[in-house]
């Protein structure tokens, strides 16, 4: 599958057609490879305009999903994030939205619990990609701060 072509088609046929007009948001969606933030078996579905399951329900926790592109792009456009902004994303999931924010904001801080909400005890779902800008913490590093 040609993911670069699928990414361009997603922007042209799903985002632009739903009134996403922000150049920076469209560029972010063209730049960040959505397929890199979904499980291997879901890669062929990465660019459909539907939620994509990234962690199945397990151990009493609900399934986790990567939000479908068009409503996500609309939300990012409405947020009007600029390079002067600091973004805090709580519940970063696979890291895809954090990666998009990293294209828009000056600083992105993404927080996710170690077990991101699904999988089995042997194979918990974890953050697929780490995105960090201008921060001291490295991927996977636990940061504790006293108030």
C-alpha positions in Angstrom: 0.0 0.0 0.0 1.3 3.5 -0.9 0.7 5.4 2.4 2.0 8.7 1.1 -0.7 8.6 -1.6 -3.3 7.5 0.9 -2.3 10.4 3.2 -2.7 12.9 0.3 -6.1 11.4 -0.6 -7.2 11.7 3.0 -6.4 15.4 3.0 -7.9 16.1 -0.4 -11.1 13.9 -0.1 -11.8 13.9 3.7 -10.4 17.1 5.2 -10.7 19.7 2.4 -14.3 18.5 1.6 -15.4 19.1 5.2 -14.3 22.7 5.4 -10.9 22.2 6.9 -9.1 25.1 5.3 -6.2 25.9 7.7 -3.0 25.6 5.8 -1.1 24.6 9.0 -3.6 21.9 9.9 -3.6 20.4 6.4 0.2 20.5 6.3 0.3 18.7 9.6 -2.0 15.9 8.3 0.2 15.6 5.2 3.4 15.4 7.2 2.5 13.0 10.0 2.3 9.4 8.9 -0.9 8.1 10.5 0.0 4.5 9.7 2.9 4.8 12.1 0.5 5.2 15.1 -1.8 2.2 14.6 -1.1 -1.5 15.2 0.4 -3.4 12.3 -2.9 -5.2 11.5 -4.7 -1.8 11.3 -2.2 -0.1 9.0 -4.3 -0.7 5.8 -7.2 1.1 7.6 -5.2 4.0 8.8 -6.6 6.5 6.3 -10.3 5.6 6.3 -12.6 8.2 7.6 -13.5 6.2 10.7 -12.1 5.6 14.1 -9.4 3.0 14.1 -9.0 0.7 17.1 -5.5 1.0 18.6 -6.1 -1.1 21.8 -8.9 -3.7 22.3 -11.0 -3.7 25.4 -9.4 -5.8 28.2 -9.2 -6.2 31.9 -12.3 -4.0 32.5 -10.9 -1.2 30.4 -12.7 0.0 27.2 -11.1 -0.2 23.8 -9.1 2.8 22.7 -9.4 4.4 19.2 -7.5 6.8 17.0 -10.1 9.4 16.1 -11.3 9.7 12.5 -9.4 12.3 10.5 -12.1 14.8 9.5 -13.6 15.6 12.9 -10.1 15.6 14.4 -8.9 18.1 11.7 -11.9 20.3 12.5 -11.1 20.3 16.2 -7.5 21.2 15.5 -8.5 24.0 13.2 -10.9 25.4 15.8 -8.2 25.3 18.4 -6.1 27.6 16.2 -2.9 26.5 17.8 0.2 28.5 16.8 4.0 28.2 17.3 3.5 30.5 20.3 1.3 28.0 22.1 2.1 25.2 24.7 -0.2 22.2 24.3 -0.9 19.7 27.1 -2.5 16.5 25.8 -3.9 14.3 28.5 -4.6 10.7 27.4 -2.2 10.8 24.4 -3.1 7.2 23.2 -0.9 6.2 20.3 0.7 9.7 20.1 -0.8 10.6 16.7 -2.6 13.8 18.0 0.6 14.8 19.8 2.5 14.4 16.6 0.0 16.6 14.8 0.2 19.2 17.6 4.0 19.1 17.3 3.6 20.5 13.8 1.4 23.3 15.0 2.6 24.3 18.5 5.9 25.5 19.9 5.8 23.0 22.8 3.8 19.8 23.2 3.5 17.8 26.5 1.8 14.5 26.1 0.7 12.4 29.1 -0.4 8.8 28.9 -0.6 6.1 31.5 1.9 3.3 31.0 -0.8 0.8 29.9 -2.8 2.9 27.4 -6.0 1.1 28.1 -6.1 -2.3 26.5 -4.2 -5.3 25.4 -3.4 -8.3 27.5 -1.1 -8.6 30.5 1.6 -10.0 28.2 1.0 -7.4 25.5 -0.3 -4.2 27.0 -1.0 -1.4 24.6 1.6 1.3 24.8 2.3 4.6 23.3 3.5 3.7 19.8 5.6 6.8 19.1 7.0 9.5 21.4 6.8 13.1 20.5 8.6 15.6 22.6 9.7 19.2 21.9 11.5 21.5 24.3 11.1 19.3 27.3 13.4 17.6 29.7 11.6 14.3 29.9 12.4 11.5 27.5 10.0 9.0 26.1 8.9 6.6 28.8 10.5 8.7 31.6 8.3 9.2 34.6 8.2 12.7 35.8 7.2 13.6 39.3 6.9 17.1 40.5 6.0 18.2 44.0 3.7 21.1 44.5 
